[in-house]
């Protein structure tokens, strides 16, 4: 997308600076990518329609018509559903599914997408077709089980409210998503294969409290970064470990679902603030990479970095360095912010001093790498300049 290459914007992003223009440009990139993926699903359906069961085809075409009707009614509302992080995860899995029953099962996900779009757009929604056992998940809204109830705004929501299970809203417009079937890959997340925490095992009150407190800390340290995080993170997905597997809390961002932060319960609001900034910058860099390739194809040399026990390819080094540079910027501001609580101020000071050299080392790996494109080299130079500024601008905690 050309708006991402406007002079100064690449440098602005390299310095991890929050920018409304940058956020808008990257969201436009992600939306364009999402539309292309949705079109790819439609093209695959049309190519394989003759091999699908008639009832599958009838359902898919009915759902697609509902999606189109919702788009004609309120295009912005439909965009919110199409761009919801787990919509991307569903599309990715559907396109990767083998032909036959696996593909048909994933195609059924269009029903939830269309229903969510219809609800947001204010269209009439027929809930009599919902299977009471399998249910219907509406991305970003909740899960509907059976025709006796419906989401808010439908006639059926007055019959049996227990059959409608909404997602828990978080302050600022995000949701705590512990219902979406595509929120975590079937194989789990990370080396420990962490799985999605199920409804009933999630402490919604604690998550909501930590979320509010974390955003208060970000606003105290850097209001613009707090606003960027609110604009970027649309879903928080709780994780849990299988069995009693030990290890430090893990957070992650899936390339297929940018805008969703997957995380185990953090120890406190400061830890959540750190991981929100960290994962926000994974999303930013992934979106930028969609518009401006930063690495050459086939870049697969492995490198050691301080924050991971396993060697990382150049793409992993860049992602990690970028996220940690954003944290250095946050900590540099927080350690002398007059409105920042003293405890978090001291935390920020110690973390800044502990990780500054680690980021410098990772950037030196990238500077010496032949795997970057010209835009990638420019981007790394911008990261280098910002790190140098942070090193020369001295701030000490009160």
C-alpha positions as CSV (number, residue, x, y, z in Angstrom):
1,X,0.0,0.0,0.0
2,X,1.6,3.3,-1.1
3,X,0.5,5.2,2.0
4,X,2.9,3.1,4.1
5,X,5.9,4.3,2.0
6,X,5.1,8.0,2.5
7,X,8.5,9.7,3.3
8,X,9.1,9.7,7.0
9,X,6.5,7.0,7.9
10,X,8.9,4.1,7.6
11,X,11.4,5.9,9.8
12,X,8.6,6.8,12.2
13,X,7.6,3.1,12.5
14,X,11.3,2.1,12.8
15,X,11.5,4.2,15.9
16,X,8.3,2.4,17.3
17,X,6.7,5.8,17.6
18,X,2.9,5.7,18.0
19,X,1.2,7.5,15.1
20,X,-2.5,7.8,14.2
21,X,-1.5,7.9,10.5
22,X,0.8,4.9,10.9
23,X,-1.9,2.9,12.7
24,X,-4.5,3.8,10.1
25,X,-2.2,2.9,7.2
26,X,-1.3,-0.5,8.8
27,X,-4.9,-1.3,9.5
28,X,-5.7,-0.5,5.8
29,X,-2.9,-3.0,4.8
30,X,-4.4,-5.7,7.1
31,X,-7.9,-5.1,5.7
32,X,-6.7,-5.4,2.1
33,X,-5.0,-8.6,3.0
34,X,-8.1,-9.9,4.7
35,X,-10.3,-9.2,1.7
36,X,-7.9,-11.0,-0.6
37,X,-8.0,-14.0,1.7
38,X,-11.8,-14.0,1.8
39,X,-11.8,-13.8,-2.0
40,X,-9.4,-16.7,-2.1
41,X,-11.9,-18.8,0.0
42,X,-14.7,-17.9,-2.4
43,X,-12.6,-18.9,-5.4
44,X,-11.7,-22.2,-3.8
45,X,-15.4,-22.9,-3.1
46,X,-16.4,-22.1,-6.7
47,X,-13.6,-24.4,-8.0
48,X,-14.6,-27.3,-5.7
49,X,-18.4,-26.8,-5.6
50,X,-19.1,-29.9,-7.7
51,X,-17.3,-32.0,-5.1
52,X,-19.3,-30.6,-2.1
53,X,-22.5,-31.9,-0.7
54,X,-25.6,-30.0,-1.9
55,X,-26.5,-28.9,1.6
56,X,-23.0,-27.5,2.1
57,X,-23.4,-25.4,-1.0
58,X,-26.8,-24.2,-0.1
59,X,-25.6,-23.1,3.3
60,X,-22.5,-21.4,2.0
61,X,-24.4,-19.5,-0.6
62,X,-27.1,-18.5,1.9
63,X,-24.4,-17.3,4.3
64,X,-22.6,-15.4,1.5
65,X,-25.8,-13.6,0.5
66,X,-26.4,-12.6,4.2
67,X,-22.8,-11.2,4.3
68,X,-23.4,-9.2,1.1
69,X,-26.8,-7.9,2.5
70,X,-25.1,-6.8,5.7
71,X,-22.3,-5.0,3.7
72,X,-24.9,-3.1,1.7
73,X,-26.6,-2.0,4.9
74,X,-23.5,-1.0,6.8
75,X,-20.1,-1.5,5.2
76,X,-18.1,-0.2,8.3
77,X,-19.9,-2.6,10.6
78,X,-19.1,-5.5,8.3
79,X,-15.4,-4.4,8.1
80,X,-15.2,-4.7,11.8
81,X,-16.2,-8.4,11.6
82,X,-14.0,-9.2,8.6
83,X,-11.0,-7.6,10.2
84,X,-11.6,-9.3,13.6
85,X,-8.4,-11.2,14.4
86,X,-10.0,-14.7,14.6
87,X,-11.6,-14.2,11.2
88,X,-8.1,-14.3,9.8
89,X,-7.3,-17.5,11.7
90,X,-10.5,-19.2,10.4
91,X,-9.7,-18.2,6.8
92,X,-6.2,-19.5,7.1
93,X,-7.3,-22.8,8.4
94,X,-10.1,-23.1,5.9
95,X,-7.8,-22.5,2.9
96,X,-5.3,-25.0,4.3
97,X,-7.9,-27.7,4.9
98,X,-7.8,-30.8,2.6
99,X,-10.7,-31.3,0.2
100,X,-13.7,-33.1,1.3
101,X,-15.2,-33.2,4.9
102,X,-12.4,-31.1,6.5
103,X,-12.9,-28.3,4.0
104,X,-16.7,-28.5,4.4
105,X,-16.4,-28.2,8.2
106,X,-14.4,-25.0,7.9
107,X,-16.7,-23.6,5.3
108,X,-19.4,-23.7,8.0
109,X,-17.5,-20.9,9.7
110,X,-18.9,-18.5,7.1
111,X,-22.3,-18.8,8.9
112,X,-20.9,-17.2,12.1
113,X,-19.1,-14.5,10.1
114,X,-22.3,-13.6,8.2
115,X,-24.4,-13.7,11.4
116,X,-22.0,-11.4,13.2
117,X,-21.9,-9.0,10.3
118,X,-25.7,-9.0,10.1
119,X,-26.0,-8.3,13.9
120,X,-23.5,-5.4,13.7
121,X,-25.2,-4.0,10.6
122,X,-28.7,-4.2,12.1
123,X,-30.0,-6.8,9.6
124,X,-32.7,-9.3,10.5
125,X,-31.1,-12.6,11.5
126,X,-32.8,-16.0,11.3
127,X,-31.7,-18.1,14.2
128,X,-34.0,-21.0,13.6
129,X,-31.3,-22.8,11.7
130,X,-28.8,-22.9,14.5
131,X,-27.9,-26.4,15.8
132,X,-28.6,-26.4,19.5
133,X,-25.6,-28.7,20.1
134,X,-23.0,-27.4,17.8
135,X,-24.0,-23.8,18.1
136,X,-22.9,-20.9,16.0
137,X,-20.0,-18.7,17.0
138,X,-20.2,-15.0,16.0
139,X,-16.7,-13.6,15.8
140,X,-16.2,-10.8,18.2
141,X,-19.6,-11.2,19.8
142,X,-20.2,-14.6,21.3
143,X,-21.8,-18.0,20.8
144,X,-25.4,-18.9,20.0
145,X,-26.7,-22.3,20.8
146,X,-30.2,-23.3,19.5
147,X,-33.0,-21.3,18.0
148,X,-34.5,-20.4,21.3
149,X,-32.2,-17.4,21.8
150,X,-30.3,-14.9,19.9
151,X,-27.7,-12.1,20.3
152,X,-28.9,-8.7,21.4
153,X,-31.0,-7.0,18.8
154,X,-32.6,-10.1,17.5
155,X,-36.2,-11.2,18.3
156,X,-35.0,-14.5,19.7
157,X,-32.9,-12.9,22.4
158,X,-36.0,-12.5,24.6
159,X,-36.9,-16.2,24.6
160,X,-34.1,-18.0,26.4
161,X,-31.1,-15.8,27.2
162,X,-29.1,-18.7,28.6
163,X,-28.5,-19.9,25.0
164,X,-26.7,-16.8,24.1
165,X,-23.2,-16.6,25.6
166,X,-21.5,-13.2,24.9
167,X,-17.8,-12.4,25.0
168,X,-16.7,-10.3,27.9
169,X,-16.0,-6.7,26.9
170,X,-12.8,-5.0,28.0
171,X,-12.3,-1.3,28.5
172,X,-11.5,0.6,25.3
173,X,-13.5,-1.6,22.9
174,X,-11.5,-4.9,23.0
175,X,-13.0,-8.2,24.1
176,X,-11.8,-11.1,26.3
177,X,-12.2,-14.0,23.8
178,X,-12.5,-17.3,25.5
179,X,-15.1,-18.7,23.1
180,X,-13.9,-18.5,19.4
181,X,-13.0,-22.0,18.1
182,X,-10.1,-20.5,16.0
183,X,-8.5,-18.5,18.8
184,X,-5.6,-20.9,19.3
185,X,-4.3,-23.5,16.8
186,X,-5.2,-27.1,17.5
187,X,-1.5,-27.9,18.2
188,X,-1.3,-25.2,20.9
189,X,1.1,-22.2,21.2
190,X,4.8,-22.2,21.9
191,X,7.2,-25.1,23.0
192,X,4.8,-26.0,25.8
193,X,1.8,-26.3,23.4
194,X,-0.3,-24.0,25.5
195,X,-4.0,-24.3,24.8
196,X,-6.9,-21.9,24.9
197,X,-8.4,-21.5,28.4
198,X,-12.1,-22.5,28.3
199,X,-15.0,-20.4,29.5
200,X,-15.5,-21.4,33.2
201,X,-11.8,-21.6,33.8
202,X,-11.1,-17.9,33.1
203,X,-11.2,-15.3,35.8
204,X,-12.9,-12.6,33.9
205,X,-12.9,-10.1,36.8
206,X,-9.2,-10.4,37.3
207,X,-8.4,-10.1,33.6
208,X,-10.7,-7.0,33.4
209,X,-9.0,-5.4,36.5
210,X,-5.5,-6.1,35.2
211,X,-6.5,-4.7,31.7
212,X,-7.7,-1.4,33.2
213,X,-4.7,-1.1,35.4
214,X,-2.3,-1.9,32.6
215,X,-3.8,0.8,30.4
216,X,-3.7,3.3,33.2
217,X,0.1,2.6,33.5
218,X,0.6,3.0,29.8
219,X,-1.4,6.3,29.8
220,X,0.7,7.6,32.7
221,X,4.0,6.7,31.0
222,X,3.1,7.5,27.3
223,X,-0.5,8.5,26.4
224,X,0.1,8.1,22.7
225,X,1.4,4.5,23.1
226,X,-1.7,3.7,25.3
227,X,-3.9,5.0,22.5
228,X,-2.0,3.0,19.9
229,X,-2.4,-0.2,22.0
230,X,-6.1,0.4,22.3
231,X,-6.4,0.9,18.5
232,X,-4.4,-2.2,17.7
233,X,-5.4,-4.9,20.2
234,X,-8.9,-6.0,19.6
235,X,-9.0,-9.3,21.5
236,X,-7.2,-10.8,24.5
237,X,-7.1,-14.6,24.4
238,X,-6.4,-16.3,27.8
239,X,-4.0,-19.3,27.6
240,X,-3.5,-22.2,30.0
241,X,-0.8,-24.9,30.3
242,X,-1.6,-28.5,29.9
243,X,-1.1,-30.4,33.1
244,X,1.4,-28.9,35.5
245,X,4.0,-27.9,32.9
246,X,6.3,-25.3,34.6
247,X,7.6,-22.1,32.9
248,X,7.4,-18.3,32.9
249,X,4.1,-16.8,31.5
250,X,3.9,-16.8,27.8
251,X,2.3,-14.3,25.3
252,X,2.1,-14.5,21.6
253,X,0.7,-12.9,18.4
254,X,-0.4,-15.2,15.5
255,X,0.5,-14.0,12.0
256,X,-2.9,-15.2,10.9
257,X,-4.7,-13.3,13.6
258,X,-3.1,-9.8,14.0
259,X,-4.7,-7.8,16.7
260,X,-5.2,-10.7,19.1
261,X,-2.9,-11.1,22.1
262,X,-2.7,-14.6,23.4
263,X,-1.4,-14.7,27.0
264,X,-1.3,-16.6,30.2
265,X,-2.4,-14.6,33.2
266,X,0.3,-12.1,34.0
267,X,1.6,-11.6,37.6
268,X,0.5,-7.9,37.7
269,X,-0.7,-4.9,35.7
270,X,2.9,-3.9,34.9
271,X,3.6,-7.3,33.3
272,X,0.4,-7.0,31.2
273,X,1.3,-3.4,30.1
274,X,4.7,-4.7,28.9
275,X,3.3,-7.7,27.0
276,X,0.6,-5.5,25.4
277,X,3.3,-3.2,24.0
278,X,5.4,-6.2,23.0
279,X,2.6,-7.9,21.1
280,X,1.3,-4.7,19.5
281,X,4.7,-4.3,17.8
282,X,4.6,-7.8,16.5
283,X,1.3,-6.9,14.9
284,X,2.7,-3.6,13.5
285,X,5.8,-5.3,12.0
286,X,3.7,-8.1,10.5
287,X,1.4,-5.5,8.8
288,X,4.4,-3.5,7.6
289,X,5.9,-6.6,6.1
290,X,2.7,-7.2,4.1
291,X,3.1,-3.8,2.5
292,X,6.9,-3.4,2.3
293,X,9.0,-6.6,2.2
294,X,11.8,-6.2,4.8
295,X,13.5,-9.6,4.2
296,X,14.5,-11.4,1.1
297,X,12.8,-14.7,0.2
298,X,14.5,-17.7,1.6
299,X,16.1,-16.0,4.5
300,X,16.8,-18.9,6.8
301,X,20.1,-18.4,8.6
302,X,19.8,-18.9,12.3
303,X,21.1,-16.5,14.9
304,X,21.3,-16.4,18.7
305,X,19.5,-13.7,20.6
306,X,19.5,-13.0,24.4
307,X,15.7,-13.4,24.9
308,X,15.3,-16.8,23.3
309,X,17.0,-20.1,24.2
310,X,16.6,-21.3,20.6
311,X,18.4,-19.8,17.5
312,X,16.1,-17.6,15.4
313,X,16.0,-16.8,11.7
314,X,16.5,-13.2,10.6
315,X,12.7,-12.7,10.7
316,X,12.6,-13.7,14.3
317,X,15.6,-11.5,15.2
318,X,13.8,-8.6,13.6
319,X,10.5,-9.2,15.3
320,X,12.2,-9.6,18.7
321,X,14.4,-6.6,18.3
322,X,11.5,-4.4,17.2
323,X,9.3,-5.5,20.1
324,X,12.1,-5.1,22.7
325,X,13.0,-1.7,21.2
326,X,9.4,-0.6,21.8
327,X,9.7,-1.8,25.4
328,X,12.9,0.2,25.8
329,X,11.1,3.3,24.7
330,X,8.3,2.6,27.1
331,X,10.6,2.0,30.0
332,X,12.8,5.0,29.2
333,X,9.6,7.2,29.5
334,X,8.2,5.3,32.5
335,X,11.3,5.5,34.7
336,X,11.0,9.3,35.0
337,X,7.3,9.8,34.3
338,X,5.9,12.0,37.1
339,X,2.5,10.3,36.9
340,X,4.0,6.7,36.9
341,X,3.7,4.8,40.3
342,X,7.1,4.5,42.0
343,X,7.0,0.7,41.9
344,X,6.6,0.5,38.1
345,X,9.1,3.4,37.7
346,X,11.8,1.3,39.3
347,X,10.7,-1.8,37.4
348,X,11.1,0.3,34.1
349,X,14.5,1.5,35.1
350,X,15.9,-2.0,35.9
351,X,14.3,-3.5,32.7
352,X,15.7,-0.7,30.6
353,X,19.3,-1.2,31.9
354,X,19.0,-5.0,31.6
355,X,17.8,-5.1,28.0
356,X,19.4,-2.2,26.2
357,X,22.6,-4.1,25.3
358,X,20.6,-7.1,24.2
359,X,18.7,-5.0,21.6
360,X,21.9,-3.5,20.5
361,X,23.4,-6.9,19.9
362,X,20.4,-8.1,17.9
363,X,20.5,-4.9,15.7
364,X,24.2,-5.6,15.0
365,X,23.2,-9.1,13.7
366,X,20.7,-7.4,11.4
367,X,23.1,-4.8,10.2
368,X,25.5,-7.4,9.2
369,X,22.9,-9.6,7.5
370,X,22.6,-9.9,3.7
371,X,19.0,-11.2,4.1
372,X,17.4,-7.7,4.4
373,X,15.9,-5.9,1.5
374,X,16.8,-2.2,0.9
375,X,13.7,-1.2,2.8
376,X,14.7,-3.6,5.6
377,X,18.1,-2.1,5.9
378,X,16.6,1.4,6.0
379,X,14.2,0.1,8.7
380,X,17.0,-1.3,10.8
381,X,19.0,1.9,10.5
382,X,16.0,3.7,11.8
383,X,15.8,1.3,14.8
384,X,19.5,1.9,15.4
385,X,19.1,5.6,15.5
386,X,16.3,5.4,18.0
387,X,18.2,3.1,20.2
388,X,21.1,5.5,20.1
389,X,18.8,8.3,21.2
390,X,17.5,6.3,24.1
391,X,21.1,5.6,25.1
392,X,22.2,9.3,25.1
393,X,19.0,10.8,26.7
394,X,19.5,10.0,30.3
395,X,16.5,9.6,32.6
396,X,16.7,8.3,36.2
397,X,14.0,7.4,38.5
398,X,13.2,9.8,41.3
